[in-house]
């Protein structure tokens, strides 16, 4: 398992009965987590010191309950390349805060790859699909890449731009695009554009800007095949994340290996997780598959 274990401003304190108890900077949040199927004693004092609690509804959805939580605050993350990122957080629809902290395990990995490639004199172009509030975009840009950031939500792209400015990357070579990811990739193929690395974090289910339906089990492999056409002859890396239980690491390995078989490199996949500070265990948070290009 790949662990996001270098956070200072975030931690999973405990988890029990379908919920995880988290610290985001100095604020304690309690949010649902479908992986938490165990019922362990809630002995940590922070269970009774909440700043925000997202209550799931049995009818679907849910709502926030707040106890002295600001409308917005920031947390920082230090990459292993000695660059610090700053993220704006705010509680919004369906339990989210605007960041998936477990993805730091991937930020660490690819920021080092980009940094080393740049140091050896290689320019790196990165495409980030389903790019959300820009965690991966900022990690890649901080390492020296030129990044194309694509998300179907105008609000998410605006939020990502704010994170870039706060991280000192307001003038970094980042292209911000509100677009349907599949249609954008198809147009890029027609234009003859290529990228050294591609990152994608597709939702299990979603809609594009014009109502296009996305179901990951049906749509992700055709998209990976399309993305293979966008890669340069010697790609640096390809990364896909999945929060869908059906897309286990072995499935990601098979899919990437099949779609990228013409490229020289290796494929690895694993669960990603967050350490639980109160008991030393690990909370699983989905899976990632990585293609790593052979050294040039």
C-alpha positions as CSV (number, residue, x, y, z in Angstrom):
1,X,0.0,0.0,0.0
2,X,1.2,3.5,-0.8
3,X,0.7,5.8,2.2
4,X,0.2,9.5,2.4
5,X,2.1,9.7,5.7
6,X,4.0,13.0,5.4
7,X,1.2,15.4,6.3
8,X,1.6,17.9,9.1
9,X,-1.6,19.8,8.7
10,X,-3.9,16.8,8.3
11,X,-4.5,13.5,10.1
12,X,-7.0,10.7,10.4
13,X,-7.3,10.6,14.2
14,X,-9.7,7.6,14.4
15,X,-12.6,5.9,12.5
16,X,-15.5,3.9,13.6
17,X,-19.2,3.1,12.7
18,X,-19.0,4.4,9.2
19,X,-17.2,7.7,10.0
20,X,-13.7,9.1,10.1
21,X,-12.5,11.6,12.7
22,X,-10.0,14.0,11.0
23,X,-7.9,17.0,11.9
24,X,-7.6,19.6,9.1
25,X,-5.1,22.2,10.5
26,X,-6.7,23.0,13.9
27,X,-10.2,22.0,13.0
28,X,-11.8,18.6,13.8
29,X,-14.3,17.2,11.3
30,X,-16.3,14.0,11.3
31,X,-17.3,12.7,7.9
32,X,-18.8,9.5,6.5
33,X,-16.5,6.8,5.0
34,X,-18.0,3.7,3.4
35,X,-14.8,1.7,4.1
36,X,-15.3,2.1,7.9
37,X,-17.4,-1.0,8.5
38,X,-16.0,-1.7,12.0
39,X,-17.5,-0.6,15.4
40,X,-14.5,0.2,17.6
41,X,-14.7,2.1,20.9
42,X,-14.6,5.9,20.5
43,X,-12.2,6.7,23.2
44,X,-10.3,9.6,21.7
45,X,-11.3,12.9,23.2
46,X,-11.7,14.6,19.8
47,X,-14.9,12.6,19.2
48,X,-16.5,15.2,21.5
49,X,-14.6,18.2,20.2
50,X,-16.0,18.5,16.7
51,X,-15.9,21.7,14.6
52,X,-18.0,20.1,11.8
53,X,-20.0,16.9,11.3
54,X,-21.5,15.7,8.0
55,X,-24.6,13.6,8.6
56,X,-25.5,11.1,5.9
57,X,-29.2,10.7,5.2
58,X,-30.7,7.3,4.7
59,X,-32.5,8.7,1.7
60,X,-29.2,9.7,0.1
61,X,-27.1,12.9,0.4
62,X,-26.9,14.6,3.8
63,X,-26.0,17.8,5.5
64,X,-23.3,19.6,7.5
65,X,-23.7,20.5,11.2
66,X,-21.2,23.1,12.3
67,X,-19.7,23.9,15.6
68,X,-17.4,27.0,15.4
69,X,-16.0,26.2,11.9
70,X,-14.9,29.1,9.6
71,X,-16.4,29.3,6.1
72,X,-12.9,28.8,4.6
73,X,-9.4,28.0,5.9
74,X,-6.1,26.8,4.5
75,X,-3.7,23.9,5.0
76,X,-0.2,23.4,3.7
77,X,1.7,20.4,2.3
78,X,5.4,20.1,1.8
79,X,6.5,18.1,-1.3
80,X,9.7,16.0,-1.1
81,X,11.3,18.5,-3.6
82,X,11.3,21.2,-1.0
83,X,8.2,23.0,-2.3
84,X,5.2,23.9,-0.2
85,X,1.6,23.9,-1.5
86,X,-1.3,25.8,0.1
87,X,-4.9,24.6,-0.3
88,X,-8.1,26.5,0.5
89,X,-10.7,24.3,2.2
90,X,-14.4,24.8,2.8
91,X,-17.2,22.3,3.6
92,X,-19.4,21.9,0.6
93,X,-21.8,19.4,-1.0
94,X,-21.7,15.7,-0.2
95,X,-19.2,15.8,2.7
96,X,-16.3,17.2,0.7
97,X,-13.8,19.8,1.8
98,X,-12.0,20.4,-1.6
99,X,-9.1,18.1,-1.1
100,X,-8.3,14.3,-1.1
101,X,-5.3,14.1,1.3
102,X,-4.5,10.5,0.4
103,X,-3.4,11.8,-3.0
104,X,-0.3,13.2,-1.4
105,X,1.2,9.7,-1.9
106,X,1.0,10.3,-5.6
107,X,2.1,13.9,-5.5
108,X,5.3,12.8,-3.8
109,X,6.0,10.2,-6.5
110,X,5.4,12.2,-9.6
111,X,6.7,15.5,-8.4
112,X,10.1,13.8,-7.8
113,X,9.9,12.3,-11.3
114,X,9.2,15.6,-12.9
115,X,11.9,17.4,-10.8
116,X,14.5,14.9,-11.8
117,X,13.6,15.0,-15.5
118,X,13.8,18.8,-15.4
119,X,17.2,18.6,-13.7
120,X,18.4,16.4,-16.5
121,X,17.3,19.0,-19.1
122,X,13.9,17.5,-20.2
123,X,10.9,19.8,-20.5
124,X,7.8,18.1,-19.2
125,X,4.2,18.7,-20.3
126,X,1.5,17.2,-18.1
127,X,-2.2,16.7,-18.7
128,X,-4.4,16.5,-15.6
129,X,-7.9,15.2,-16.3
130,X,-10.8,15.4,-13.9
131,X,-8.5,17.8,-12.1
132,X,-10.8,19.0,-9.3
133,X,-9.3,21.7,-7.1
134,X,-5.8,21.2,-8.5
135,X,-3.8,19.2,-6.0
136,X,-2.0,17.2,-8.7
137,X,-1.8,20.3,-11.0
138,X,0.0,22.3,-8.3
139,X,2.4,19.4,-7.4
140,X,3.3,19.0,-11.1
141,X,3.7,22.7,-11.6
142,X,5.8,23.2,-8.5
143,X,8.2,20.5,-9.8
144,X,8.6,22.5,-13.0
145,X,6.1,21.0,-15.5
146,X,3.8,22.9,-17.9
147,X,0.3,21.7,-16.9
148,X,-3.0,21.5,-18.7
149,X,-5.7,21.3,-16.1
150,X,-9.1,20.1,-17.3
151,X,-12.3,19.8,-15.3
152,X,-16.0,20.0,-16.2
153,X,-16.9,22.2,-13.3
154,X,-16.2,25.9,-13.6
155,X,-16.4,26.3,-9.8
156,X,-13.7,23.7,-9.3
157,X,-11.4,25.3,-11.8
158,X,-11.8,28.7,-10.1
159,X,-11.0,27.0,-6.8
160,X,-7.9,25.4,-8.3
161,X,-6.7,28.8,-9.5
162,X,-7.1,30.2,-6.0
163,X,-5.0,27.3,-4.7
164,X,-2.3,28.1,-7.3
165,X,-2.1,31.7,-6.3
166,X,-1.8,30.8,-2.6
167,X,0.9,28.3,-3.4
168,X,3.0,30.9,-5.3
169,X,2.1,29.4,-8.6
170,X,-0.1,32.1,-10.0
171,X,2.3,32.7,-12.9
172,X,3.2,29.1,-13.5
173,X,2.6,27.7,-17.0
174,X,-0.8,26.2,-16.2
175,X,-3.6,26.1,-18.8
176,X,-7.0,26.2,-17.0
177,X,-9.8,24.6,-19.0
178,X,-13.5,24.0,-18.2
179,X,-14.3,21.1,-20.5
180,X,-15.6,17.5,-20.8
181,X,-12.4,15.4,-20.4
182,X,-13.2,12.8,-23.1
183,X,-14.1,15.4,-25.7
184,X,-11.0,17.5,-24.9
185,X,-8.8,14.4,-25.3
186,X,-10.4,13.6,-28.7
187,X,-9.8,17.2,-29.9
188,X,-6.1,17.1,-28.7
189,X,-5.6,13.9,-30.7
190,X,-7.0,15.7,-33.8
191,X,-4.7,18.7,-33.1
192,X,-1.7,16.4,-32.9
193,X,-0.7,17.5,-29.4
194,X,1.3,15.3,-27.1
195,X,2.1,15.1,-23.4
196,X,5.0,13.6,-21.4
197,X,2.7,12.6,-18.6
198,X,-1.0,12.2,-17.9
199,X,-2.9,12.2,-14.6
200,X,-6.5,11.2,-14.3
201,X,-8.8,11.1,-11.3
202,X,-12.1,10.0,-12.7
203,X,-15.3,10.0,-10.7
204,X,-17.3,6.8,-10.3
205,X,-20.2,8.6,-11.9
206,X,-20.5,12.2,-13.2
207,X,-21.8,14.5,-15.9
208,X,-20.0,16.8,-18.3
209,X,-20.7,20.5,-18.8
210,X,-23.6,19.6,-21.2
211,X,-25.0,16.7,-19.3
212,X,-22.7,14.0,-20.7
213,X,-23.0,10.8,-18.7
214,X,-19.8,9.2,-17.2
215,X,-19.9,5.8,-15.7
216,X,-16.3,4.7,-14.8
217,X,-16.7,1.0,-15.5
218,X,-18.0,1.7,-19.0
219,X,-15.9,4.8,-19.8
220,X,-12.5,4.6,-18.2
221,X,-10.8,2.0,-20.5
222,X,-11.8,3.7,-23.7
223,X,-10.4,7.0,-22.3
224,X,-7.1,5.4,-21.3
225,X,-6.8,4.1,-24.8
226,X,-7.4,7.6,-26.2
227,X,-4.9,9.0,-23.8
228,X,-2.3,6.6,-25.0
229,X,-2.4,8.4,-28.3
230,X,-1.6,11.7,-26.6
231,X,1.6,10.4,-25.0
232,X,5.0,11.3,-26.4
233,X,7.2,8.4,-27.7
234,X,9.0,8.2,-24.4
235,X,6.4,9.1,-21.7
236,X,7.6,10.0,-18.2
237,X,4.5,8.6,-16.4
238,X,0.8,7.8,-16.5
239,X,-1.3,7.8,-13.3
240,X,-4.9,6.8,-12.8
241,X,-6.8,7.0,-9.5
242,X,-9.9,5.1,-8.6
243,X,-12.3,5.3,-5.6
244,X,-14.5,2.6,-7.1
245,X,-14.2,-0.8,-5.3
246,X,-14.5,-2.7,-8.6
247,X,-11.3,-1.1,-10.0
248,X,-8.9,-2.9,-7.7
249,X,-5.1,-2.6,-8.2
250,X,-4.9,-5.7,-10.4
251,X,-7.6,-4.3,-12.6
252,X,-5.7,-1.0,-13.0
253,X,-2.5,-2.9,-13.8
254,X,-4.2,-5.0,-16.5
255,X,-5.9,-1.9,-18.0
256,X,-2.8,0.3,-18.1
257,X,-0.6,-2.6,-19.3
258,X,-3.0,-3.3,-22.2
259,X,-3.5,0.3,-23.3
260,X,0.1,1.4,-23.0
261,X,1.8,-1.8,-24.2
262,X,3.7,-0.1,-27.0
263,X,5.6,2.0,-24.5
264,X,8.8,0.9,-22.8
265,X,8.3,1.0,-19.0
266,X,6.8,-0.7,-16.0
267,X,3.3,-0.7,-14.5
268,X,2.6,-0.9,-10.7
269,X,-0.6,-0.5,-8.8
270,X,-1.6,-0.5,-5.2
271,X,-4.1,0.6,-2.7
272,X,-3.5,4.1,-1.3
273,X,-4.1,4.8,2.4
274,X,-3.9,7.2,5.3
275,X,-2.4,6.3,8.7
276,X,-4.8,6.4,11.6
277,X,-2.9,8.2,14.4
278,X,-4.8,6.8,17.4
279,X,-4.0,3.1,16.7
280,X,-1.3,2.8,14.1
281,X,-3.6,1.2,11.5
282,X,-4.3,2.4,8.0
283,X,-7.5,3.6,6.4
284,X,-7.8,2.4,2.8
285,X,-8.7,5.2,0.3
286,X,-9.0,3.6,-3.1
287,X,-6.3,2.5,-5.5
288,X,-3.8,4.0,-8.0
289,X,-2.2,2.6,-11.1
290,X,1.1,4.0,-12.3
291,X,3.1,3.6,-15.6
292,X,6.7,4.7,-15.2
293,X,8.6,5.2,-18.5
294,X,12.0,3.5,-18.9
295,X,15.0,5.8,-18.3
296,X,16.0,7.6,-21.5
